[in-house]
Amino acid sequence: MKSNVGGIDKILRIVAGLILIVLAATGMVGMWGWIGVVPLVTGLFNFCPVYSMLGMNTCPMKKA
């Protein structure tokens, strides 16, 4: 797996995922809130399968 999630994208995914999980755990939103696991995991692993399918990449280019 090549990293395709970077920088601000990573931070936003982790924060959004944690917020959804906390809201679901406290009962403030329904069971759909557990979908927050997806952005949390993709942010932590720096890899998004949907980005791969679409040919997207938010990681900065590495200098050679």
PDB file of N, CA, C and O in Angstrom:
ATOM      1  N   MET A   1       0.852  -1.185   0.000  1.00  0.00           N
ATOM      2  CA  MET A   1       0.000   0.000   0.000  1.00  0.00           C
ATOM      3  C   MET A   1       0.890   1.238   0.000  1.00  0.00           C
ATOM      4  O   MET A   1       1.702   1.449   0.901  1.00  0.00           O
ATOM      5  N   LYS A   2       0.713   2.031  -1.017  1.00  0.00           N
ATOM      6  CA  LYS A   2       1.442   3.290  -1.110  1.00  0.00           C
ATOM      7  C   LYS A   2       0.595   4.390  -0.476  1.00  0.00           C
ATOM      8  O   LYS A   2      -0.604   4.483  -0.738  1.00  0.00           O
ATOM      9  N   SER A   3       1.209   5.208   0.343  1.00  0.00           N
ATOM     10  CA  SER A   3       0.477   6.296   1.008  1.00  0.00           C
ATOM     11  C   SER A   3      -0.138   7.233  -0.021  1.00  0.00           C
ATOM     12  O   SER A   3       0.526   7.638  -0.975  1.00  0.00           O
ATOM     13  N   ASN A   4      -1.410   7.577   0.175  1.00  0.00           N
ATOM     14  CA  ASN A   4      -2.066   8.531  -0.711  1.00  0.00           C
ATOM     15  C   ASN A   4      -2.899   9.560   0.054  1.00  0.00           C
ATOM     16  O   ASN A   4      -3.657  10.321  -0.546  1.00  0.00           O
ATOM     17  N   VAL A   5      -2.753   9.578   1.377  1.00  0.00           N
ATOM     18  CA  VAL A   5      -3.445  10.556   2.223  1.00  0.00           C
ATOM     19  C   VAL A   5      -2.371  11.309   3.004  1.00  0.00           C
ATOM     20  O   VAL A   5      -1.558  10.696   3.696  1.00  0.00           O
ATOM     21  N   GLY A   6      -2.368  12.613   2.895  1.00  0.00           N
ATOM     22  CA  GLY A   6      -1.337  13.364   3.595  1.00  0.00           C
ATOM     23  C   GLY A   6      -1.823  14.688   4.134  1.00  0.00           C
ATOM     24  O   GLY A   6      -2.888  15.180   3.761  1.00  0.00           O
ATOM     25  N   GLY A   7      -1.024  15.255   5.016  1.00  0.00           N
ATOM     26  CA  GLY A   7      -1.220  16.601   5.537  1.00  0.00           C
ATOM     27  C   GLY A   7      -2.568  16.875   6.161  1.00  0.00           C
ATOM     28  O   GLY A   7      -3.018  16.165   7.060  1.00  0.00           O
ATOM     29  N   ILE A   8      -3.205  17.928   5.661  1.00  0.00           N
ATOM     30  CA  ILE A   8      -4.485  18.397   6.189  1.00  0.00           C
ATOM     31  C   ILE A   8      -5.555  17.316   6.035  1.00  0.00           C
ATOM     32  O   ILE A   8      -6.404  17.144   6.910  1.00  0.00           O
ATOM     33  N   ASP A   9      -5.507  16.597   4.927  1.00  0.00           N
ATOM     34  CA  ASP A   9      -6.472  15.523   4.669  1.00  0.00           C
ATOM     35  C   ASP A   9      -6.431  14.496   5.806  1.00  0.00           C
ATOM     36  O   ASP A   9      -7.472  14.061   6.299  1.00  0.00           O
ATOM     37  N   LYS A  10      -5.233  14.122   6.209  1.00  0.00           N
ATOM     38  CA  LYS A  10      -5.057  13.148   7.290  1.00  0.00           C
ATOM     39  C   LYS A  10      -5.649  13.673   8.600  1.00  0.00           C
ATOM     40  O   LYS A  10      -6.387  12.962   9.281  1.00  0.00           O
ATOM     41  N   ILE A  11      -5.328  14.898   8.943  1.00  0.00           N
ATOM     42  CA  ILE A  11      -5.810  15.498  10.190  1.00  0.00           C
ATOM     43  C   ILE A  11      -7.334  15.583  10.197  1.00  0.00           C
ATOM     44  O   ILE A  11      -7.976  15.241  11.191  1.00  0.00           O
ATOM     45  N   LEU A  12      -7.914  16.042   9.078  1.00  0.00           N
ATOM     46  CA  LEU A  12      -9.374  16.157   8.998  1.00  0.00           C
ATOM     47  C   LEU A  12     -10.059  14.799   9.120  1.00  0.00           C
ATOM     48  O   LEU A  12     -11.099  14.686   9.769  1.00  0.00           O
ATOM     49  N   ARG A  13      -9.488  13.774   8.504  1.00  0.00           N
ATOM     50  CA  ARG A  13     -10.064  12.428   8.594  1.00  0.00           C
ATOM     51  C   ARG A  13     -10.052  11.913  10.035  1.00  0.00           C
ATOM     52  O   ARG A  13     -11.046  11.368  10.516  1.00  0.00           O
ATOM     53  N   ILE A  14      -8.924  12.092  10.712  1.00  0.00           N
ATOM     54  CA  ILE A  14      -8.806  11.601  12.091  1.00  0.00           C
ATOM     55  C   ILE A  14      -9.770  12.340  13.008  1.00  0.00           C
ATOM     56  O   ILE A  14     -10.464  11.717  13.811  1.00  0.00           O
ATOM     57  N   VAL A  15      -9.817  13.662  12.893  1.00  0.00           N
ATOM     58  CA  VAL A  15     -10.705  14.459  13.752  1.00  0.00           C
ATOM     59  C   VAL A  15     -12.171  14.118  13.489  1.00  0.00           C
ATOM     60  O   VAL A  15     -12.939  13.900  14.427  1.00  0.00           O
ATOM     61  N   ALA A  16     -12.556  14.074  12.219  1.00  0.00           N
ATOM     62  CA  ALA A  16     -13.952  13.759  11.872  1.00  0.00           C
ATOM     63  C   ALA A  16     -14.327  12.359  12.351  1.00  0.00           C
ATOM     64  O   ALA A  16     -15.421  12.150  12.877  1.00  0.00           O
ATOM     65  N   GLY A  17     -13.424  11.408  12.168  1.00  0.00           N
ATOM     66  CA  GLY A  17     -13.685  10.042  12.618  1.00  0.00           C
ATOM     67  C   GLY A  17     -13.875   9.968  14.125  1.00  0.00           C
ATOM     68  O   GLY A  17     -14.809   9.325  14.605  1.00  0.00           O
ATOM     69  N   LEU A  18     -12.994  10.624  14.874  1.00  0.00           N
ATOM     70  CA  LEU A  18     -13.113  10.612  16.334  1.00  0.00           C
ATOM     71  C   LEU A  18     -14.402  11.277  16.803  1.00  0.00           C
ATOM     72  O   LEU A  18     -15.061  10.785  17.719  1.00  0.00           O
ATOM     73  N   ILE A  19     -14.761  12.390  16.177  1.00  0.00           N
ATOM     74  CA  ILE A  19     -15.994  13.083  16.560  1.00  0.00           C
ATOM     75  C   ILE A  19     -17.205  12.188  16.330  1.00  0.00           C
ATOM     76  O   ILE A  19     -18.063  12.078  17.205  1.00  0.00           O
ATOM     77  N   LEU A  20     -17.286  11.546  15.166  1.00  0.00           N
ATOM     78  CA  LEU A  20     -18.414  10.658  14.879  1.00  0.00           C
ATOM     79  C   LEU A  20     -18.474   9.482  15.856  1.00  0.00           C
ATOM     80  O   LEU A  20     -19.551   9.106  16.318  1.00  0.00           O
ATOM     81  N   ILE A  21     -17.321   8.911  16.162  1.00  0.00           N
ATOM     82  CA  ILE A  21     -17.293   7.770  17.092  1.00  0.00           C
ATOM     83  C   ILE A  21     -17.750   8.199  18.484  1.00  0.00           C
ATOM     84  O   ILE A  21     -18.529   7.495  19.126  1.00  0.00           O
ATOM     85  N   VAL A  22     -17.272   9.344  18.951  1.00  0.00           N
ATOM     86  CA  VAL A  22     -17.680   9.836  20.276  1.00  0.00           C
ATOM     87  C   VAL A  22     -19.174  10.126  20.302  1.00  0.00           C
ATOM     88  O   VAL A  22     -19.855   9.779  21.266  1.00  0.00           O
ATOM     89  N   LEU A  23     -19.687  10.755  19.255  1.00  0.00           N
ATOM     90  CA  LEU A  23     -21.120  11.046  19.196  1.00  0.00           C
ATOM     91  C   LEU A  23     -21.942   9.755  19.196  1.00  0.00           C
ATOM     92  O   LEU A  23     -22.989   9.684  19.840  1.00  0.00           O
ATOM     93  N   ALA A  24     -21.475   8.749  18.485  1.00  0.00           N
ATOM     94  CA  ALA A  24     -22.190   7.460  18.458  1.00  0.00           C
ATOM     95  C   ALA A  24     -22.110   6.764  19.808  1.00  0.00           C
ATOM     96  O   ALA A  24     -23.092   6.186  20.273  1.00  0.00           O
ATOM     97  N   ALA A  25     -20.940   6.817  20.436  1.00  0.00           N
ATOM     98  CA  ALA A  25     -20.751   6.148  21.725  1.00  0.00           C
ATOM     99  C   ALA A  25     -21.588   6.795  22.830  1.00  0.00           C
ATOM    100  O   ALA A  25     -22.022   6.112  23.758  1.00  0.00           O
ATOM    101  N   THR A  26     -21.813   8.100  22.735  1.00  0.00           N
ATOM    102  CA  THR A  26     -22.594   8.795  23.758  1.00  0.00           C
ATOM    103  C   THR A  26     -24.087   8.809  23.442  1.00  0.00           C
ATOM    104  O   THR A  26     -24.889   9.298  24.239  1.00  0.00           O
ATOM    105  N   GLY A  27     -24.453   8.281  22.296  1.00  0.00           N
ATOM    106  CA  GLY A  27     -25.859   8.204  21.936  1.00  0.00           C
ATOM    107  C   GLY A  27     -26.429   9.484  21.350  1.00  0.00           C
ATOM    108  O   GLY A  27     -27.645   9.610  21.211  1.00  0.00           O
ATOM    109  N   MET A  28     -25.576  10.429  21.006  1.00  0.00           N
ATOM    110  CA  MET A  28     -26.063  11.688  20.443  1.00  0.00           C
ATOM    111  C   MET A  28     -26.484  11.539  18.985  1.00  0.00           C
ATOM    112  O   MET A  28     -27.306  12.308  18.487  1.00  0.00           O
ATOM    113  N   VAL A  29     -25.921  10.553  18.310  1.00  0.00           N
ATOM    114  CA  VAL A  29     -26.339  10.224  16.940  1.00  0.00           C
ATOM    115  C   VAL A  29     -26.635   8.730  16.916  1.00  0.00           C
ATOM    116  O   VAL A  29     -26.283   8.006  17.848  1.00  0.00           O
ATOM    117  N   GLY A  30     -27.269   8.281  15.871  1.00  0.00           N
ATOM    118  CA  GLY A  30     -27.623   6.874  15.768  1.00  0.00           C
ATOM    119  C   GLY A  30     -26.413   5.994  15.468  1.00  0.00           C
ATOM    120  O   GLY A  30     -25.263   6.423  15.556  1.00  0.00           O
ATOM    121  N   MET A  31     -26.712   4.767  15.116  1.00  0.00           N
ATOM    122  CA  MET A  31     -25.669   3.792  14.808  1.00  0.00           C
ATOM    123  C   MET A  31     -24.811   4.210  13.628  1.00  0.00           C
ATOM    124  O   MET A  31     -23.668   3.767  13.513  1.00  0.00           O
ATOM    125  N   TRP A  32     -25.340   5.059  12.742  1.00  0.00           N
ATOM    126  CA  TRP A  32     -24.571   5.492  11.575  1.00  0.00           C
ATOM    127  C   TRP A  32     -23.293   6.221  11.986  1.00  0.00           C
ATOM    128  O   TRP A  32     -22.357   6.312  11.192  1.00  0.00           O
ATOM    129  N   GLY A  33     -23.239   6.732  13.192  1.00  0.00           N
ATOM    130  CA  GLY A  33     -22.056   7.446  13.665  1.00  0.00           C
ATOM    131  C   GLY A  33     -20.815   6.578  13.724  1.00  0.00           C
ATOM    132  O   GLY A  33     -19.694   7.086  13.684  1.00  0.00           O
ATOM    133  N   TRP A  34     -21.009   5.266  13.821  1.00  0.00           N
ATOM    134  CA  TRP A  34     -19.869   4.353  13.864  1.00  0.00           C
ATOM    135  C   TRP A  34     -19.145   4.291  12.527  1.00  0.00           C
ATOM    136  O   TRP A  34     -18.065   3.707  12.438  1.00  0.00           O
ATOM    137  N   ILE A  35     -19.725   4.888  11.483  1.00  0.00           N
ATOM    138  CA  ILE A  35     -19.041   4.972  10.196  1.00  0.00           C
ATOM    139  C   ILE A  35     -17.765   5.811  10.338  1.00  0.00           C
ATOM    140  O   ILE A  35     -16.906   5.797   9.457  1.00  0.00           O
ATOM    141  N   GLY A  36     -17.651   6.531  11.439  1.00  0.00           N
ATOM    142  CA  GLY A  36     -16.448   7.321  11.723  1.00  0.00           C
ATOM    143  C   GLY A  36     -15.193   6.482  11.816  1.00  0.00           C
ATOM    144  O   GLY A  36     -14.084   7.015  11.760  1.00  0.00           O
ATOM    145  N   VAL A  37     -15.353   5.172  11.958  1.00  0.00           N
ATOM    146  CA  VAL A  37     -14.195   4.277  11.985  1.00  0.00           C
ATOM    147  C   VAL A  37     -13.461   4.337  10.641  1.00  0.00           C
ATOM    148  O   VAL A  37     -12.235   4.232  10.602  1.00  0.00           O
ATOM    149  N   VAL A  38     -14.188   4.501   9.563  1.00  0.00           N
ATOM    150  CA  VAL A  38     -13.580   4.509   8.225  1.00  0.00           C
ATOM    151  C   VAL A  38     -12.617   5.678   8.042  1.00  0.00           C
ATOM    152  O   VAL A  38     -11.458   5.443   7.698  1.00  0.00           O
ATOM    153  N   PRO A  39     -13.041   6.935   8.255  1.00  0.00           N
ATOM    154  CA  PRO A  39     -12.064   8.016   8.090  1.00  0.00           C
ATOM    155  C   PRO A  39     -10.937   7.956   9.121  1.00  0.00           C
ATOM    156  O   PRO A  39      -9.810   8.358   8.830  1.00  0.00           O
ATOM    157  N   LEU A  40     -11.231   7.457  10.316  1.00  0.00           N
ATOM    158  CA  LEU A  40     -10.191   7.337  11.328  1.00  0.00           C
ATOM    159  C   LEU A  40      -9.100   6.372  10.862  1.00  0.00           C
ATOM    160  O   LEU A  40      -7.914   6.691  10.939  1.00  0.00           O
ATOM    161  N   VAL A  41      -9.492   5.216  10.387  1.00  0.00           N
ATOM    162  CA  VAL A  41      -8.522   4.211   9.940  1.00  0.00           C
ATOM    163  C   VAL A  41      -7.759   4.690   8.702  1.00  0.00           C
ATOM    164  O   VAL A  41      -6.543   4.514   8.624  1.00  0.00           O
ATOM    165  N   THR A  42      -8.453   5.289   7.741  1.00  0.00           N
ATOM    166  CA  THR A  42      -7.757   5.760   6.542  1.00  0.00           C
ATOM    167  C   THR A  42      -6.779   6.887   6.886  1.00  0.00           C
ATOM    168  O   THR A  42      -5.725   7.005   6.261  1.00  0.00           O
ATOM    169  N   GLY A  43      -7.122   7.704   7.866  1.00  0.00           N
ATOM    170  CA  GLY A  43      -6.202   8.756   8.299  1.00  0.00           C
ATOM    171  C   GLY A  43      -4.998   8.197   9.028  1.00  0.00           C
ATOM    172  O   GLY A  43      -3.878   8.667   8.829  1.00  0.00           O
ATOM    173  N   LEU A  44      -5.214   7.202   9.865  1.00  0.00           N
ATOM    174  CA  LEU A  44      -4.108   6.614  10.621  1.00  0.00           C
ATOM    175  C   LEU A  44      -3.147   5.817   9.735  1.00  0.00           C
ATOM    176  O   LEU A  44      -1.941   5.806   9.980  1.00  0.00           O
ATOM    177  N   PHE A  45      -3.676   5.158   8.717  1.00  0.00           N
ATOM    178  CA  PHE A  45      -2.841   4.342   7.839  1.00  0.00           C
ATOM    179  C   PHE A  45      -2.346   5.094   6.601  1.00  0.00           C
ATOM    180  O   PHE A  45      -1.606   4.528   5.796  1.00  0.00           O
ATOM    181  N   ASN A  46      -2.743   6.358   6.435  1.00  0.00           N
ATOM    182  CA  ASN A  46      -2.327   7.179   5.287  1.00  0.00           C
ATOM    183  C   ASN A  46      -2.687   6.533   3.951  1.00  0.00           C
ATOM    184  O   ASN A  46      -1.994   6.741   2.956  1.00  0.00           O
ATOM    185  N   PHE A  47      -3.752   5.761   3.923  1.00  0.00           N
ATOM    186  CA  PHE A  47      -4.149   5.092   2.686  1.00  0.00           C
ATOM    187  C   PHE A  47      -5.667   5.075   2.572  1.00  0.00           C
ATOM    188  O   PHE A  47      -6.371   4.692   3.506  1.00  0.00           O
ATOM    189  N   CYS A  48      -6.157   5.497   1.406  1.00  0.00           N
ATOM    190  CA  CYS A  48      -7.579   5.474   1.131  1.00  0.00           C
ATOM    191  C   CYS A  48      -7.818   4.673  -0.148  1.00  0.00           C
ATOM    192  O   CYS A  48      -7.357   5.079  -1.215  1.00  0.00           O
ATOM    193  N   PRO A  49      -8.531   3.543  -0.066  1.00  0.00           N
ATOM    194  CA  PRO A  49      -8.769   2.734  -1.257  1.00  0.00           C
ATOM    195  C   PRO A  49      -9.547   3.482  -2.344  1.00  0.00           C
ATOM    196  O   PRO A  49      -9.326   3.248  -3.532  1.00  0.00           O
ATOM    197  N   VAL A  50     -10.445   4.371  -1.950  1.00  0.00           N
ATOM    198  CA  VAL A  50     -11.215   5.139  -2.938  1.00  0.00           C
ATOM    199  C   VAL A  50     -10.279   6.075  -3.712  1.00  0.00           C
ATOM    200  O   VAL A  50     -10.421   6.225  -4.926  1.00  0.00           O
ATOM    201  N   TYR A  51      -9.335   6.697  -3.023  1.00  0.00           N
ATOM    202  CA  TYR A  51      -8.354   7.546  -3.699  1.00  0.00           C
ATOM    203  C   TYR A  51      -7.580   6.731  -4.728  1.00  0.00           C
ATOM    204  O   TYR A  51      -7.321   7.213  -5.831  1.00  0.00           O
ATOM    205  N   SER A  52      -7.209   5.500  -4.380  1.00  0.00           N
ATOM    206  CA  SER A  52      -6.475   4.643  -5.317  1.00  0.00           C
ATOM    207  C   SER A  52      -7.299   4.364  -6.560  1.00  0.00           C
ATOM    208  O   SER A  52      -6.782   4.423  -7.675  1.00  0.00           O
ATOM    209  N   MET A  53      -8.583   4.059  -6.376  1.00  0.00           N
ATOM    210  CA  MET A  53      -9.447   3.765  -7.522  1.00  0.00           C
ATOM    211  C   MET A  53      -9.620   4.982  -8.428  1.00  0.00           C
ATOM    212  O   MET A  53      -9.738   4.846  -9.646  1.00  0.00           O
ATOM    213  N   LEU A  54      -9.634   6.178  -7.824  1.00  0.00           N
ATOM    214  CA  LEU A  54      -9.825   7.405  -8.590  1.00  0.00           C
ATOM    215  C   LEU A  54      -8.517   8.035  -9.054  1.00  0.00           C
ATOM    216  O   LEU A  54      -8.529   9.033  -9.774  1.00  0.00           O
ATOM    217  N   GLY A  55      -7.396   7.460  -8.647  1.00  0.00           N
ATOM    218  CA  GLY A  55      -6.094   7.996  -9.032  1.00  0.00           C
ATOM    219  C   GLY A  55      -5.733   9.283  -8.313  1.00  0.00           C
ATOM    220  O   GLY A  55      -4.953  10.084  -8.827  1.00  0.00           O
ATOM    221  N   MET A  56      -6.293   9.486  -7.128  1.00  0.00           N
ATOM    222  CA  MET A  56      -6.026  10.706  -6.367  1.00  0.00           C
ATOM    223  C   MET A  56      -4.901  10.472  -5.369  1.00  0.00           C
ATOM    224  O   MET A  56      -4.626   9.339  -4.973  1.00  0.00           O
ATOM    225  N   ASN A  57      -4.252  11.571  -4.969  1.00  0.00           N
ATOM    226  CA  ASN A  57      -3.168  11.494  -3.995  1.00  0.00           C
ATOM    227  C   ASN A  57      -3.011  12.871  -3.360  1.00  0.00           C
ATOM    228  O   ASN A  57      -2.816  13.859  -4.069  1.00  0.00           O
ATOM    229  N   THR A  58      -3.093  12.948  -2.027  1.00  0.00           N
ATOM    230  CA  THR A  58      -2.911  14.230  -1.348  1.00  0.00           C
ATOM    231  C   THR A  58      -1.585  14.287  -0.612  1.00  0.00           C
ATOM    232  O   THR A  58      -1.314  15.251   0.105  1.00  0.00           O
ATOM    233  N   CYS A  59      -0.750  13.258  -0.781  1.00  0.00           N
ATOM    234  CA  CYS A  59       0.588  13.260  -0.175  1.00  0.00           C
ATOM    235  C   CYS A  59       1.484  14.195  -0.972  1.00  0.00           C
ATOM    236  O   CYS A  59       1.392  14.262  -2.198  1.00  0.00           O
ATOM    237  N   PRO A  60       2.355  14.920  -0.266  1.00  0.00           N
ATOM    238  CA  PRO A  60       3.293  15.775  -0.991  1.00  0.00           C
ATOM    239  C   PRO A  60       4.282  14.918  -1.789  1.00  0.00           C
ATOM    240  O   PRO A  60       4.601  13.793  -1.405  1.00  0.00           O
ATOM    241  N   MET A  61       4.750  15.466  -2.885  1.00  0.00           N
ATOM    242  CA  MET A  61       5.734  14.761  -3.715  1.00  0.00           C
ATOM    243  C   MET A  61       7.064  14.686  -2.967  1.00  0.00           C
ATOM    244  O   MET A  61       7.507  15.669  -2.372  1.00  0.00           O
ATOM    245  N   LYS A  62       7.691  13.516  -3.002  1.00  0.00           N
ATOM    246  CA  LYS A  62       9.011  13.369  -2.365  1.00  0.00           C
ATOM    247  C   LYS A  62      10.077  13.830  -3.333  1.00  0.00           C
ATOM    248  O   LYS A  62      10.040  13.509  -4.521  1.00  0.00           O
ATOM    249  N   LYS A  63      11.032  14.591  -2.809  1.00  0.00           N
ATOM    250  CA  LYS A  63      12.129  15.101  -3.655  1.00  0.00           C
ATOM    251  C   LYS A  63      13.134  13.988  -3.900  1.00  0.00           C
ATOM    252  O   LYS A  63      13.470  13.221  -2.998  1.00  0.00           O
ATOM    253  N   ALA A  64      13.601  13.916  -5.127  1.00  0.00           N
ATOM    254  CA  ALA A  64      14.569  12.859  -5.485  1.00  0.00           C
ATOM    255  C   ALA A  64      15.983  13.289  -5.229  1.00  0.00           C
ATOM    256  O   ALA A  64      16.916  12.523  -5.475  1.00  0.00           O
TER     257      ALA A  64
END
